[in-house]
């Protein structure tokens, strides 16, 4: 069985050249009988390839029929990428808060080094993420505030799961963005 794009000579192509996009030498036919919205819903990958090719052609100065560009969904997907970056950062911040709380509230001694390692590793990941997305820095304090209640619930659940009583009231624990993202660790209790 042959894999890859169909082998057509130039004269045999079953679709016009203007409905081809090129990506890594593979050709994706673009249907002329369905709307861009229908393709977006039916085959997101094909839609993304099509729209990317059209945008690249337009950026290169080629004449592109603007009605072939699915502007509404392109805008939605770009905004979605931004939300995804926010969500990734927020999740990492939640992980740091959870482990800071475990260090303060848990009487267990064995997992402490692992929690500290997780905090260290996640802080480094946050720093890398912020270097690539500096516009997210203005959201850090809000993310710390928003992630704290979920971290509390997770810590209380984990302590209960292991039959441990917290050493202090987990609901009283709060952290600043500087504590969460800096080099601060809670003092040994």
PyMOL commands that set and color helices and strands:
alter all, ss='L'
color gray80, all
select helices_A, chain A and resi 10-12+17-19+36-42+44-59+66-68+71-105+112-132+134-161+170-172+177-181
alter helices_A, ss='H'
color red, helices_A
select strands_A, chain A and resi 20-23+26-29
alter strands_A, ss='S'
color yellow, strands_A
deselect
rebuild
show_as cartoon
